[in-house]
Amino acid sequence: MPDLTSTQISASALRAQGVRLRHIAENIANADTPGYRRKLVSFEPERDFGRNTGAVAASRTLHDRRELPEVYDPGNPMAGEDGYYLGSNVDLVVEVADAREASRSYEANLKMFEQARAMSSSLLDLIRR
């Protein structure tokens, strides 16, 4: 298999960051859902017959294994006899920071993709002359 082009590598990173942003959005939407565990995603290098291709892919979805906090709310229907129920382990500050990081990374990869296209276009213009 031939080596991947810079646009293909950028496109793989755009897809991976898109997956990460979706998980962050789900985490933020479920921050107050009792029993919800934060979803995590990591990136893995894509391989072709054991050789790194330069592209990246999102790993399968993992759940944060930290303990769920106990929330005291005796009026909640999910509360036990002691008035506690298990809350969510999503920290909104962490999610917003992760979203900002993923967004900036997405923008950088998009800029690289556009730059590679512009360079290819310039090269074709030079060849036509």
N, C-alpha and C positions, 0 to 999 in steps of 0.2 A: 504494500500500500504506500502511495506517495505521502510525503510529509504534508501536514496540514498547512493551509495558508493562514496568514495573520487574521484574515476576516473570519475564517472558521474557528480559530482559537478565541477571538473576541466574541463571536456568536455563542460559543459554548459557555463562556463566562457570563454573558448576558442572561442566558437561560438559567444558569445556576443561581445568580443573584435574584432573578425573578421568583424562583422557588423559595429562596430565603425570605424575600419580602412578603410573599403569600403567607408563610408560616408566622412571621412577625405580626401581620394583620390579624390572623386568627387568634394569636395570643392576646393581642390588645382587645379584640372583641370579646374574648372569654375571660378577661381578667377578674370579673366578679362572679363567674360561674362556679358554684361549689363543686369541689372535687376535680377541677380541671388542672391538668398537668401541662406545663409549658412545653411546646414543641421545639425541637432543636434540629438543625441541619448542619452538616459539615461538608466540606468539599474534598473530592478525591480526584487524583489524576486519572484521565482515561488512558487505557492501555490497549495496545494492539499486539497480540501475541507476546505479552510480557514487556513490551517496549513502550515507554511513555510517548504519547502522541503530542503532548503540549497542551491539549485541551483539558478542560476541567468539567466535572459533573457533580451534581448535588447527591449526597448520600441518601440512603433511605431515612425516613423520618424517625427521630428518636424522641423519647419523652424524658424530661428532667426528672431524675429520681430523688430529688430532695424531698424531705417530708413536707406534707401539706400542713399549713398553719391551722390551728384550732381557733375558730371564731366564736366568741360568746354572743349569742343572740337567742334568748329563750323564746322569742316570738316567731322564729323561723320554723316552718314546718319540717325542715330537715334536721333540726336540732334534736339531740338526744335528751334523755331525762335530766342530764346535768346542764342543759342549755347550750352546749357546744356543738358545732358541726365543722367538717373539714372544708376549708376555703381553697383558694387557688394559689399556686406558687408562682404566679406571674408578677414580676416587678415592673411597673410601667416605666420607671426611669431607665431600667436596663433595656426594655423593648424600644423606647424612643431612641436611645443611643445606638442600638443595633440597627434600627431602621435608617438612621442618618448615615451610618457607616455603609450599609448595603446600597443606599441610594447614591452615595458618592462613588462607590465602586462601580455601580451600574453606569453612571455618567462617564467615568473614566474609560470604561470598556467601549461605550458607545462612541466616544471621541476617537478612540483608537481605530474602531471600525470605519468611521467616516474618513479618517486620515488615510487609511490603507486604500479605501476606494478612490479618494482624490489622487493619490500617487499612481494608482493603476490607470486612472483616466488620463493623467498627464503623460504617462508612458505611452499609452495608445496614441495620443495626439502627436507625440514626437515621432513615433513609428510611421504615422500617416504622411508626414512631411517628406 
